Each structure stands twice: as C-alpha cells, then as structure tokens.
Amino acid sequence: MNPETFSADTVIDAVSAVFMVVGALMSLAAAVGLLRFPDLMTRMHAATKPQVLGLFLLLFALGLQMRTWWVWPVLGVAWIFQLLTVPVSAHMVGRAGYRTKHLHPELLSTDELEAVVQQAAGKRGFGDDGDAATDRR
C-alpha cells in the first residue's frame, strides 16, 4: 500500500460520496413513501422524517466537496431552516387533514385528538355541517 493513495482529498471524496448516496436514498425513500402510503398521516411521516436527514447528508457532502469555510454557515442556515419549517408545515397539514377527514381512522392505533376536537366543537357551537353557529351575542 502506498501512503500517497490515502491522501486527505481521497478520504474527503470517499466520505462525501457515501453521504451523497445515502442522502439521495433517504430523499428517494421520502418520495416513494409519498406515492405508496395510503393516507395523509403516513404520507406526512414519509415526507418529513427521511427528507430532513437526507437533506442534511447532502448538504454535509456538499460542504466537504467545496473545501472552503465560508460555505458551511450558508449550508447550516439552509438545514436549520428546513429543520424548523418541515415539522411546522407537517403539523398544519396534518391538523387540516384531520379536521377535514382526509385520513383512514381504521389505520390509527389511538386517536387522542378526537375527544379534544369534539369538545372544542361542542363549546364553540359548531353544527353538524362544520359551520359556526350564527347566533353570536
């Protein structure tokens, strides 16, 4: 073995190649989950969990390949933005989907939100059609 074959550039290239492949596979898994899962809740899970990790691995590989220090803060901001916005958007989509009945209740093991929604709907005077009561005092 020649020690020059294992230079720092070779190791960095190998690590970044592995991170790129794994990150791309995680993103592919998120896309396949979006297409194959049966209802909104499972699709949301598939879209958020592997996508954030896949993006992190791809951004880390990109930072290794660039080999400059100034790119790391930009990549870090991009990942933190995704890390903060993906759960919030998934929560809002899930909440809207739950309230509009775009899910399969038989696939839920427990429905902890049903009692809360029913109680809130009863207190606010919602009718069967979901519109607010017109009698406001």
C-alpha positions in Angstrom: 0.0 0.0 0.0 1.3 3.3 -1.0 0.6 6.0 1.7 0.0 8.6 -1.0 -3.1 6.8 -2.3 -4.9 7.6 1.0 -4.5 11.4 1.0 -6.8 13.7 2.8 -8.5 14.6 -0.5 -9.2 10.9 -1.2 -10.8 10.4 2.2 -12.9 13.5 1.9 -14.1 12.5 -1.5 -15.0 9.0 -0.3 -16.9 10.3 2.7 -18.8 12.9 0.7 -19.6 10.2 -1.9 -21.1 8.0 0.8 -23.1 10.9 2.3 -24.4 11.9 -1.1 -25.6 8.3 -1.9 -27.2 7.8 1.5 -28.8 11.3 1.3 -30.1 10.6 -2.1 -31.5 7.3 -0.9 -33.2 9.0 2.0 -34.8 11.5 -0.3 -35.9 8.7 -2.7 -37.4 6.9 0.3 -39.4 10.0 1.1 -40.7 10.2 -2.5 -41.6 6.6 -2.6 -43.4 6.9 0.7 -45.4 9.9 -0.6 -46.6 7.7 -3.5 -47.1 4.4 -1.8 -48.6 5.2 1.6 -52.4 5.0 1.9 -53.4 8.1 3.8 -52.4 11.6 4.7 -50.9 10.9 8.1 -48.5 8.2 6.9 -47.6 10.3 3.8 -46.7 13.2 6.1 -44.5 11.0 8.1 -42.7 9.7 5.0 -42.3 13.2 3.6 -40.8 14.8 6.7 -38.6 12.2 8.5 -36.2 10.9 5.8 -36.3 14.2 3.8 -34.7 16.2 6.6 -32.0 13.6 7.3 -31.4 13.2 3.5 -31.0 16.9 3.1 -28.6 17.1 6.0 -26.4 14.4 4.5 -26.4 16.0 1.0 -25.6 19.5 2.5 -22.8 18.0 4.5 -21.4 16.2 1.5 -21.6 19.5 -0.5 -19.7 21.3 2.3 -17.0 18.7 2.2 -16.7 18.9 -1.6 -16.5 22.7 -1.6 -13.5 22.6 0.8 -14.0 26.2 1.8 -15.0 27.6 5.2 -17.5 30.2 4.0 -20.0 27.7 2.6 -20.6 26.0 6.0 -22.7 28.8 7.5 -24.8 29.0 4.4 -25.4 25.3 4.4 -26.1 25.4 8.1 -28.7 28.1 7.7 -30.4 26.1 4.9 -30.6 23.0 7.0 -31.8 24.8 10.1 -34.5 26.5 8.0 -35.6 23.1 6.8 -35.4 21.6 10.3 -37.6 24.4 11.7 -40.2 24.6 8.9 -40.8 21.0 8.0 -42.3 19.9 11.3 -44.5 23.1 11.5 -45.8 22.6 8.0 -46.4 18.9 8.6 -48.3 19.7 11.7 -50.5 22.2 9.9 -51.2 19.8 7.0 -52.0 17.0 9.5 -54.3 19.2 11.5 -56.1 20.4 8.4 -56.3 16.8 7.1 -57.6 15.5 10.4 -60.3 18.2 10.6 -61.4 17.7 7.0 -61.5 13.9 7.5 -58.7 13.1 4.9 -57.4 10.1 6.8 -58.3 6.5 7.4 -59.3 6.2 11.1 -59.0 2.4 11.0 -55.3 2.8 10.4 -54.8 4.8 13.6 -53.9 2.8 16.7 -55.2 5.5 19.0 -57.0 8.7 18.2 -56.0 11.1 21.0 -57.3 14.2 19.2 -60.9 13.1 18.6 -62.1 13.9 22.2 -60.4 17.3 22.1 -61.9 18.2 18.7 -65.3 17.1 19.8 -65.1 19.0 23.0 -63.9 22.2 21.2 -66.6 21.8 18.5 -69.3 21.5 21.3 -68.1 24.5 23.2 -67.9 26.8 20.1 -71.4 25.9 18.9 -70.4 24.2 15.7 -73.2 22.4 13.9 -73.1 19.1 12.0 -72.0 20.8 8.8 -68.9 22.4 10.4 -70.1 26.0 10.1 -70.0 28.2 13.1 -73.3 29.0 14.7 -74.8 32.3 13.6 -76.2 33.2 17.0 -73.4 35.2 18.5 -74.0 37.5 21.4 
